Amino acid sequence: SNGKGQLCLGDEIDRLIPERIPLPRKIVDIAVGGEFTLLLTDDGVVYGCGSNALGQLGLGPELQVVKQPMNIGLASPAKSISAGKDHSLIMTTDGYYVMGSNEFGQLCTDSGGEPL
């Protein structure tokens, strides 16, 4: 499914054959969540696309859906990315970052069940 643009191709059209993601940097890792995708490049930049309804892309509350890869703007280079159904975890050179749904405490921080 590509209902939220999670294929990072700029639209919501499903693809039945593989199609290259148009990103000028080399992608070295991919993390797939419920309706979103994170892409890690060889220089430590993280891009996100798809649903951001619960903040899982880390792009703030204004952007609900992102159909093309968008730099999530970390202050330091990422080394590893991980995604759950509605949350994300990123390891950078200066620490760990979490974002998205914390309904069941999956962000390992006490937010009273509210998204971060």
C-alpha positions in Angstrom: 0.0 0.0 0.0 1.1 3.6 -0.7 -2.0 5.3 0.8 0.1 7.8 2.8 3.0 8.2 0.3 5.2 5.7 2.3 6.9 4.5 -0.8 8.6 7.9 -1.0 7.8 8.4 -4.7 5.8 11.6 -4.5 2.3 10.2 -4.8 -0.1 7.7 -3.3 -0.2 5.2 -6.3 0.5 1.6 -5.4 3.4 0.0 -7.3 3.3 -3.6 -8.5 6.9 -3.6 -9.7 10.0 -2.2 -8.0 10.7 1.5 -8.6 13.8 3.4 -7.6 13.4 6.1 -4.9 14.6 9.4 -6.4 17.1 10.5 -3.8 20.5 12.0 -4.8 22.3 10.4 -1.8 23.2 6.7 -1.3 20.7 5.0 1.0 22.4 2.6 3.4 19.4 1.6 5.6 15.6 1.6 5.6 13.2 1.3 8.4 9.5 0.7 7.7 6.7 1.5 10.1 2.9 1.1 9.9 2.3 3.8 7.2 5.7 5.5 7.0 9.3 4.9 6.0 12.7 6.2 7.2 15.7 6.3 4.9 19.3 6.6 6.2 22.0 7.9 3.9 25.7 7.2 3.8 26.4 10.6 5.3 24.0 10.1 8.3 21.1 12.1 7.1 17.6 10.6 7.8 14.7 11.2 5.4 11.1 10.3 6.2 8.0 9.9 4.1 4.4 8.7 4.6 2.2 9.3 7.7 3.4 11.7 10.4 0.0 11.7 12.1 1.5 10.8 15.5 4.8 12.5 14.9 6.6 9.3 13.9 8.6 11.2 11.2 9.6 13.8 13.8 8.4 16.7 11.5 6.1 18.4 14.0 2.3 18.5 14.1 1.7 20.6 11.0 2.8 17.9 8.5 0.4 15.0 8.6 1.6 13.3 5.4 4.8 13.5 3.4 4.9 11.9 0.0 8.5 12.7 -1.0 11.6 12.0 1.2 12.0 14.9 3.6 15.1 15.5 5.7 14.0 15.2 9.3 16.7 17.7 10.4 18.8 16.0 13.1 21.5 18.0 14.7 24.1 15.2 14.4 24.6 12.3 11.9 22.5 9.2 12.4 24.2 5.8 12.7 21.1 3.6 12.9 17.3 3.9 12.4 14.4 1.7 13.6 10.6 2.0 13.2 7.6 0.4 14.9 4.0 0.7 14.0 3.6 4.4 14.9 7.0 5.3 16.4 10.7 5.7 15.5 14.0 5.5 17.2 17.2 6.9 15.8 20.8 6.5 17.1 23.0 9.4 16.3 26.6 10.2 17.1 25.4 12.2 20.1 22.7 9.9 21.5 19.3 8.4 20.9 16.2 10.1 19.7 12.6 8.8 19.9 9.4 10.1 18.3 5.8 9.2 17.6 3.2 7.3 19.6 4.0 6.5 23.2 0.6 4.9 23.9 2.2 1.8 25.4 5.4 3.3 26.6 7.3 2.2 23.5 9.4 5.4 23.5 10.9 4.4 26.9 9.9 7.8 28.4 7.0 8.9 30.5 4.7 11.0 28.4 1.4 9.8 29.9 0.7 8.0 26.7 0.9 11.1 24.5 2.9 11.2 21.3 6.3 12.9 21.4 
